[in-house]
Amino acid sequence: MTVAHSQNSSPPDVVLVAPAAQLLERALEFAMDRGLEALSGRELAAYAGVSPSAITYHFGSMDGVRAAVASAVTRRVSAWYGEHIAAVMAAEPDRITPEGLVLALCADVMGPKRNLALLAAELRVGGRLAAFMTSDREASESLQPCFERLGSSADQAITWIDLTYGLTSALLITPPAVWANSWLPPLVHRVGDRLARRGSRPIYVSLPLPQRHSPAPPATDGVRRILDATISLMAEKGLFRLTHRDVAARAEISLASCTYFFATKHDMVLAAVRELFRRALSRAQDQSDSRLVPKHLVLPTGRLNSDLIASQNSHVAVARDPSFASATTMLRDLRGGWVAAHRIASLAPQLDAMDIFIWDTVLGGALHPTRAPKEHVATRLEERFALHRSNLFGEP
């Protein structure tokens, strides 16, 4: 086998000979175009024009391929960020602003880096594929000195970083027509105003605001069991490999009953997204839990709630499959909807529509499953949310 992994790095460093490097390049092309979940030995062999035994010889297994792809993605993301970092470090501090850096990264996601950003997002979510890309803290840490060089404090840089994560993620599922009204620059500049304690600029554009409408709960016990099983499997294995048969087995109902309620996988996934949104909204309206990080968000094991992981997997799948377009509004709302707007209700008279959208977007970026070790997730999120609230709204 021609793959060597370093024991002290994550994701692993990969050293390849030429044939393996060519095969990895084809695997990376396939994954960026169709998604890593769609990558199987048979599909890769056909796509690369090699025999399945070549994959085994060079990588040992498909898990070896996925680990190598994750490592390649990490290097390419680092190189992408590195281009902007080099430009910031080489320029005079007053020639580039934090707002300009965020907008440049967003422009990349809307253009040449979209497929790379999408594959990186697929690897970051907390389901089965997360094992192949266990941390991207290095990327965010590399941006920290950039924002500080541009005049931000260390705390303000964290808000800029989470805003960047939230925006670039939202961009993946936002139709181009929504961006045509050019609300992105005013939003980013509003964050700059908030961080600098300048007066907020008025809104002159239409925003894709959270709707906060609540779908009806499952109509029957059978539907509830199907949706529970679907959401559980979406968190574990993503949407690509989800089948009626798997859902029926998990729900402990017959396959015929599953297809009776949801004739197609598409119908089942859309219903599951609606249920995820309903649950998130219900939890957000729970006034009994006043913490910034609600108790349902992080499990006692230190893992994020499976509903959140399922919504993140759905986010990536919807970005790849235009047929799920009807779910984009709910998924966009889910990014920040896991933390209730009522948690900053005392500031409500001071907040306008853009501030609320910023709050949702920044928290969506902070809800990154690999941003902290599992045993510290709840504490780190509590600290991060409090920091953002103080930075943006002046509330301790």
Number of C-alpha atoms within 10 A of each C-alpha: 13 15 18 13 15 11 9 8 9 18 24 20 20 17 14 18 11 10 12 20 17 13 23 23 16 18 25 25 17 18 22 21 15 16 21 21 18 15 19 16 19 12 14 24 19 12 15 16 11 13 13 16 13 16 22 15 13 20 23 15 15 15 14 17 26 25 23 29 27 29 20 19 21 24 15 16 17 17 13 16 16 15 10 17 20 11 13 21 14 9 12 11 13 9 9 16 18 23 20 15 21 22 19 13 19 21 15 15 20 18 10 10 16 18 21 22 21 26 22 22 20 26 28 24 27 27 21 14 21 17 18 21 25 20 19 19 11 11 18 18 13 14 20 20 18 22 25 16 19 22 15 21 14 12 16 21 24 24 25 26 22 22 25 24 25 25 23 25 25 21 21 23 24 18 13 11 8 14 14 9 12 14 17 17 12 17 20 21 18 23 25 20 15 18 22 13 13 11 9 16 13 10 14 10 13 12 17 16 15 19 10 16 11 15 14 9 12 16 8 9 9 16 19 16 19 28 24 19 20 29 28 20 21 27 24 18 17 27 23 15 11 16 14 21 15 15 25 20 14 16 21 14 15 14 15 13 15 24 16 10 13 17 13 13 16 13 13 23 21 16 21 25 24 21 22 23 25 20 17 24 21 14 20 19 15 12 11 8 14 12 12 17 23 19 14 16 22 20 14 12 10 14 18 20 17 20 23 24 23 26 25 28 25 28 28 24 21 21 21 19 11 13 10 18 14 11 20 21 16 22 24 26 24 26 25 25 24 25 26 22 16 14 19 16 11 10 12 13 7 9 16 12 13 23 19 16 18 21 24 26 27 27 25 25 24 26 25 22 22 18 20 16 14 16 12 13 24 22 12 17 21 14 14 21 20 17 19 25 20 15 20 23 18 13 13 9
